[in-house]
Amino acid sequence: MSEALVRTDPVSGLDFVSEGVRLSLAGPMARFSLRARQPEVLEQLLGFKLPRQIGAIQAGAACLGPDEWLLRAPAGTKLSLGSGLPVAITEVSERSVCLIVEGPRAAEVLAAGCPLDLDRFTAGRATRTVFETVEIVLLRTGDNRFEVEVWRSFAPWFRTALETAAGQLR
Amino acid sequence: MRRQPPQWRIEMLLIHCPYCDEARAEIEFAYAGEAHIVRPPDPSLMSDEEWQRYLFIRSNPRGRHHERWRHIHGCGRFFNAVRDTATDKFEATYKAGEPRR
């Protein structure tokens, strides 16, 4: 049996640089899907406040729906799963990879396949949406910086699509 | 200088999600049939014909139609909408559980 586990990523870890935009792969992190009808129960268990407005990010947790949050934390973070409480905490760390799209033309590259109005999607917001037909979670962490959570198996296609879009900017 | 958005972005149908409180592209949503159809509390008391009517028979109007939609690639919630089936215009959207408009 192998002694060491080797981490492989579905896409290249090398940055892609084009005029006004840089694509890179974020390092490994822990991700949790949090569900609860009563956010107070989750907050008590986690020990911090969750954002209540859909689209807001607070303490690493993005509010995706009225009872759903995506918590992103440093790799290796463990959470109590709250058994017996009316909450659902699921570890989904390896479900997706995070691609970082940054630069003054980052929004233009994403607009090639994302139907969101990115002018109104201001820094500090997050939402689940689509890129072409692939579901993504888009987080705007700065005016010129987006983080895209995309499911592992879609990542190679998604990265190719972004590189193609970046190469065709005029 | 910003480029003109491609044509499909201009002509995109926007649907207002009552949970996100935002108009979002139709591609994020899934249609989920006619709204305000209440499941009978005790199906075993119904005749086959009544049960068939509940399962399969829909109003299918031309014009104002109450229907369920789901913001599946967004907040994930089901909500109700009033849409004109002839013009495809959304008159209103409202949260599930709210009275018929």
Interface residues (C-beta under 8 A of the other chain):
Chain A: I54 G55 L64 G65 P66 E68 E108 A111 P115 L116 T127 R128 T129 V130 T133 E135 L169 R170
Chain B: R2 R3 P5 R9 M12 Y19 C20 D21 E22 R24 A25 I27 E28 H73 G74 C75 G76 R77
